[in-house]
Amino acid sequence: MYQFKADNTDALNSALRTKIVEFNAQHFDAQRVPLGYKFVDEQSKVVAGISGCVFGNWLMISWLWCSDVARGQGLAGKLLTALEQSAVELGATTAQLDTLDFQAKPFYEKRGYVVKYQLNNYPRSGTRYFMEKSL
């Protein structure tokens, strides 16, 4: 007989993610190819970075971050362009990301991304935007 137990740990979350990824891999005809770029200061500390992966025809952008001291210097735009160019070289035709209303929606819109879907009242009073761009 199976026992029902509460488990709010990161370990359970990670284990479930691994199981779902393994299951899904049996049904996909593409592998995830990780991509990432960063800017570092004189002490090799990351001041800005971007990461994501190419999955089939898609560039899936996971994270784009720029420290307060490095903002306004065009680093985020350079990171995004580099990621997109690398993704195109790997066969991506469309980029996808999500951002929150207090984050970078205008930044992405200036670079050709359009909102495809949004979650209102996320998590309570904000908005989460799911955006795409043809590459």
C-alpha beads as a LAMMPS data file, in Angstrom:
LAMMPS data file: protein, C-alpha beads

135 atoms
134 bonds

1 atom types
1 bond types

-500.0 500.0 xlo xhi
-500.0 500.0 ylo yhi
-500.0 500.0 zlo zhi

Masses

1 110.0

Atoms # bond

1 1 1 0.000 0.000 0.000
2 1 1 1.194 3.528 -0.693
3 1 1 1.591 6.186 1.993
4 1 1 0.462 9.761 1.425
5 1 1 3.008 12.294 2.766
6 1 1 3.495 16.027 2.607
7 1 1 6.849 17.077 1.137
8 1 1 7.592 20.745 0.453
9 1 1 11.296 20.260 -0.223
10 1 1 13.428 21.383 -3.136
11 1 1 14.585 17.761 -3.357
12 1 1 11.076 16.576 -4.252
13 1 1 10.643 19.403 -6.740
14 1 1 13.952 18.514 -8.388
15 1 1 13.176 14.799 -8.477
16 1 1 9.779 15.405 -10.099
17 1 1 11.322 17.732 -12.673
18 1 1 13.898 15.064 -13.534
19 1 1 11.188 12.431 -13.970
20 1 1 9.072 14.680 -16.215
21 1 1 12.095 15.660 -18.337
22 1 1 12.980 11.965 -18.753
23 1 1 9.410 11.126 -19.759
24 1 1 9.145 14.059 -22.174
25 1 1 12.479 13.198 -23.819
26 1 1 10.883 10.014 -25.129
27 1 1 8.432 12.137 -27.121
28 1 1 10.620 15.000 -28.371
29 1 1 12.798 14.902 -31.457
30 1 1 15.147 17.599 -30.175
31 1 1 17.739 18.046 -27.467
32 1 1 18.219 21.114 -25.299
33 1 1 21.443 22.939 -26.153
34 1 1 22.403 25.341 -23.349
35 1 1 23.563 28.861 -24.189
36 1 1 24.829 31.643 -21.983
37 1 1 26.927 34.791 -21.945
38 1 1 28.129 37.135 -19.247
39 1 1 30.016 40.322 -18.557
40 1 1 32.454 40.271 -15.660
41 1 1 34.336 43.029 -13.859
42 1 1 38.057 43.221 -13.063
43 1 1 37.588 40.736 -10.205
44 1 1 35.755 38.289 -12.511
45 1 1 32.485 39.016 -10.710
46 1 1 29.407 38.698 -12.941
47 1 1 27.802 42.094 -13.542
48 1 1 25.379 40.962 -16.265
49 1 1 24.403 37.676 -17.824
50 1 1 21.926 35.764 -19.921
51 1 1 21.105 32.071 -20.163
52 1 1 18.736 29.879 -22.045
53 1 1 18.723 27.002 -24.461
54 1 1 17.877 26.082 -27.992
55 1 1 15.213 23.411 -28.090
56 1 1 14.431 22.383 -31.642
57 1 1 13.362 25.534 -33.480
58 1 1 13.019 27.533 -30.265
59 1 1 15.318 29.759 -28.271
60 1 1 14.025 29.499 -24.725
61 1 1 15.400 32.447 -22.728
62 1 1 15.561 31.633 -19.045
63 1 1 17.340 34.510 -17.341
64 1 1 18.635 37.969 -18.229
65 1 1 20.106 39.970 -15.362
66 1 1 22.113 43.154 -15.108
67 1 1 23.472 44.529 -11.840
68 1 1 22.559 48.033 -10.753
69 1 1 26.128 49.270 -11.326
70 1 1 26.153 47.993 -14.911
71 1 1 22.701 49.185 -16.022
72 1 1 22.362 51.785 -18.720
73 1 1 25.543 50.726 -20.531
74 1 1 23.917 48.568 -23.217
75 1 1 25.100 45.290 -21.744
76 1 1 21.665 43.641 -21.672
77 1 1 21.112 44.418 -25.345
78 1 1 24.508 42.975 -26.258
79 1 1 23.787 39.834 -24.254
80 1 1 20.380 39.346 -25.869
81 1 1 21.772 39.878 -29.367
82 1 1 24.589 37.381 -28.776
83 1 1 22.168 34.763 -27.468
84 1 1 19.791 35.255 -30.391
85 1 1 22.615 35.042 -32.958
86 1 1 23.973 31.842 -31.429
87 1 1 20.471 30.371 -31.385
88 1 1 19.949 31.148 -35.074
89 1 1 23.249 29.401 -35.857
90 1 1 21.840 26.355 -34.052
91 1 1 18.616 26.440 -36.099
92 1 1 16.256 28.437 -33.869
93 1 1 13.588 30.417 -35.701
94 1 1 11.613 31.765 -32.735
95 1 1 12.585 33.091 -29.298
96 1 1 10.397 32.809 -26.199
97 1 1 10.657 34.354 -22.727
98 1 1 8.563 35.596 -19.862
99 1 1 8.904 38.775 -17.836
100 1 1 7.002 40.541 -15.089
101 1 1 5.367 43.964 -15.259
102 1 1 8.089 45.565 -13.109
103 1 1 10.909 43.963 -15.075
104 1 1 11.847 44.382 -18.733
105 1 1 8.761 44.297 -20.972
106 1 1 9.584 47.618 -22.734
107 1 1 13.195 46.486 -23.201
108 1 1 12.054 43.348 -25.016
109 1 1 9.385 45.165 -27.037
110 1 1 12.056 47.558 -28.385
111 1 1 13.903 44.480 -29.600
112 1 1 10.963 42.969 -31.469
113 1 1 9.324 40.780 -28.839
114 1 1 5.531 40.748 -28.676
115 1 1 3.225 39.582 -25.909
116 1 1 1.529 36.316 -26.833
117 1 1 -0.134 35.702 -23.486
118 1 1 -0.345 37.348 -20.104
119 1 1 -1.316 36.294 -16.613
120 1 1 -3.089 39.087 -14.762
121 1 1 -3.107 39.329 -10.972
122 1 1 0.195 37.426 -10.867
123 1 1 1.036 36.429 -8.235
124 1 1 -1.571 38.762 -6.723
125 1 1 -1.533 42.209 -8.241
126 1 1 1.078 42.116 -11.004
127 1 1 1.216 40.805 -14.563
128 1 1 3.401 38.117 -16.107
129 1 1 3.994 38.447 -19.848
130 1 1 4.912 35.602 -22.181
131 1 1 6.668 37.040 -25.209
132 1 1 7.928 35.762 -28.572
133 1 1 10.055 37.015 -31.428
134 1 1 10.786 35.596 -34.869
135 1 1 14.520 35.254 -35.322

Bonds

1 1 1 2
2 1 2 3
3 1 3 4
4 1 4 5
5 1 5 6
6 1 6 7
7 1 7 8
8 1 8 9
9 1 9 10
10 1 10 11
11 1 11 12
12 1 12 13
13 1 13 14
14 1 14 15
15 1 15 16
16 1 16 17
17 1 17 18
18 1 18 19
19 1 19 20
20 1 20 21
21 1 21 22
22 1 22 23
23 1 23 24
24 1 24 25
25 1 25 26
26 1 26 27
27 1 27 28
28 1 28 29
29 1 29 30
30 1 30 31
31 1 31 32
32 1 32 33
33 1 33 34
34 1 34 35
35 1 35 36
36 1 36 37
37 1 37 38
38 1 38 39
39 1 39 40
40 1 40 41
41 1 41 42
42 1 42 43
43 1 43 44
44 1 44 45
45 1 45 46
46 1 46 47
47 1 47 48
48 1 48 49
49 1 49 50
50 1 50 51
51 1 51 52
52 1 52 53
53 1 53 54
54 1 54 55
55 1 55 56
56 1 56 57
57 1 57 58
58 1 58 59
59 1 59 60
60 1 60 61
61 1 61 62
62 1 62 63
63 1 63 64
64 1 64 65
65 1 65 66
66 1 66 67
67 1 67 68
68 1 68 69
69 1 69 70
70 1 70 71
71 1 71 72
72 1 72 73
73 1 73 74
74 1 74 75
75 1 75 76
76 1 76 77
77 1 77 78
78 1 78 79
79 1 79 80
80 1 80 81
81 1 81 82
82 1 82 83
83 1 83 84
84 1 84 85
85 1 85 86
86 1 86 87
87 1 87 88
88 1 88 89
89 1 89 90
90 1 90 91
91 1 91 92
92 1 92 93
93 1 93 94
94 1 94 95
95 1 95 96
96 1 96 97
97 1 97 98
98 1 98 99
99 1 99 100
100 1 100 101
101 1 101 102
102 1 102 103
103 1 103 104
104 1 104 105
105 1 105 106
106 1 106 107
107 1 107 108
108 1 108 109
109 1 109 110
110 1 110 111
111 1 111 112
112 1 112 113
113 1 113 114
114 1 114 115
115 1 115 116
116 1 116 117
117 1 117 118
118 1 118 119
119 1 119 120
120 1 120 121
121 1 121 122
122 1 122 123
123 1 123 124
124 1 124 125
125 1 125 126
126 1 126 127
127 1 127 128
128 1 128 129
129 1 129 130
130 1 130 131
131 1 131 132
132 1 132 133
133 1 133 134
134 1 134 135
